[in-house]
């Protein structure tokens, strides 16, 4: 489901709720009217030459009042991000609209990039990254974004993070077919050397997937060298492509990569 589809669903649900909760309206009872104008009122009460009796004014029939049905409440849509503290040092993050869930240790902070819930960690993530990054993430199809909040991670130029994006499968019939396009994207657009990319066929939550491992050695716009370990999984679930990306500073790979990989391996899809 695209961002536009999600927003349309929310808007439709809110509109339906607003309409359903509005107070009922009643049909007003029409007033009695007579033929003629105010200047002709005297003629109504005069004696008819033909009948010899006073003409009675005729009243407009009053329709019986109709019952307006009682308004029914329309349930509000589920929150885009549902956070459940499991009490064992882990937190479950459900994305009902996007139909997946992720389990992470509590030293990973998940940000509500759509900024529609009251996540207690929202403020500190915005302070770290800047609120403008959320618009860029949403525009690129990212649905889920988590940062490792350890001191070592936050001290790095690029903190360790996990993000998950989605896109329609379009005409893709298999994950292998999409894997070829994804590999070409890495080599041509991101200029990763082909020999530096490890490509493996795996499964993710029971679905066929492709895994890509490579190092990201670049210089950022301010001239600082960035050295990251990247692990990406692409998986086809029904008509949606999911892309999970683990980005870890190379010096922290040994300590943080196993935890991040375990979280990705436990992703639940509920199409």
Number of C-alpha atoms within 10 A of each C-alpha: 13 14 18 9 11 14 11 12 14 17 13 13 16 16 12 15 17 12 15 15 13 11 9 12 9 10 11 8 10 10 9 11 11 12 11 10 7 8 7 10 13 8 12 15 13 13 13 12 8 6 8 9 11 13 13 10 13 10 11 11 10 10 10 8 10 8 10 10 8 10 13 11 13 15 10 11 14 11 14 19 25 15 15 12 13 12 8 8 10 15 20 16 19 22 20 17 18 22 13 17 20 18 22 22 17 17 14 20 22 26 22 21 23 16 14 10 15 10 15 11 12 17 13 12 19 15 9 10 11 11 15 9 12 19 13 12 17 15 11 12 16 22 22 26 20 21 20 22 18 14 9 13 19 14 10 15 13 15 23 27 21 24 19 21 19 22 17 15 17 9 9 14 12 14 20 17 11 20 21 11 11 15 16 15 13 16 15 11 9 10 11 18 12 13 8 12 17 12 15 13 14 14 15 19 14 10 13 16 24 22 21 19 16 19 19 19 13 12 11 10 7 6 8 10 12 15 18 22 19 20 21 20 24 27 25 24 18 11 15 18 20 24 21 22 22 21 25 28 24 19 14 16 17 11 10 19 20 11 14 24 15 12 15 25 16 14 18 16 19 12 11
